[in-house]
């Protein structure tokens, strides 16, 4: 996955330097939010491929989606983010509030 994907993921997830949790140095992301963002980006990739005449089997779409999510998580981790699984107790105050809602 390219660096551009990380920028797109950050834009979709709504990161900003003014966000209280990121301003305080907390760089946690809910895994469910990363999954949703990955699915949106992968859908865009598939739509672009379809416009260019590419066709994929349902099985390759499912495996590609899983691979895209796994690679996105690795890229975010490499960029310094912590991916918090569903059900875990995050230590960031704003993320803990989201997880409890």
N, C-alpha and C positions, 0 to 999 in steps of 0.2 A: 504494500500500500504506500502511496506517495505521501509526502509531507502535506500536500494540499488537502488530503483527506482529514488530517488532524485539524487543520484550520477550519474545514467545513464542519467537522464534528463539534469543534468548540463553538462555532457560530450557531449550529442547530441546538446544542445543549444550553446555549444562552450564557456562556462564560463572559464575564467582563472583569476588568481589573477593579471595578467599583463594587463588585459583589462582596458582601461582608465576610463570607467564609474564605474566599480566595485572598482577600486583603489581609486577613489574619494569618495567612500561610497555610491554611487548610486546603488540601488538594484532593479531596475524596469525591468520587462519582458513584452514584448508585448503578449497579450492574444492569438493572432494568432500563435505565435511561440510556445507557451505552448500547444496549440491545436494540432499542427503538431507533436510535440514531443510525446504527449500523444497517438496520432494515431499510430505513429511508434512503440512505446513500446507495445501498445495493440495488434497490428498486430503480433509482435514477440510472445506475450503470446498466441495468437490464433494459430499460427503456431506450437508452442511447444505442445499445447493441442491436435492439430490435429495429430501430430506425435505419441502421446500417445493414439490415438484412440478415443479421445473425439469429440463429434459432437454437434454443437449448432445451434439453429434455427436462421434465420435472425433477428427476433425480439429480441432475447436475445443478439445477437451480438451488435445490435444498442443500446440497453439499457446498456449493459456492457461498451460500448465505452463511453457513456455519463457519466456513473458512474466513470470510470477510469479518465476521464478528470476532473471531479469535485473533486475527491480525490487528484489528482495530484496538482490542484490549491491550495487546502487546505494545503497539505504538503509543498508546496513552500512558501505559506504565513506564515505557522508556522516556516519555516526556515529563515524568515526575508525578503522575497521578496515581492514586490508589483506587482500585475498583472494589467497591463494597458489595458483597453478595446480598441478595434479598434475605431478610431475616437477621442479618448481622446488626450489631449495635455500632453505628458510626460514631466517631469522636468529634466530628464537626457539628457545632450546635445547629446550624441551618439545615444540614443534611439529616441530622437526627430528627428534626421536626418533620421533614418530608417523609422519612421512613415510617414515622408513627402515624401519619395521616392516612 
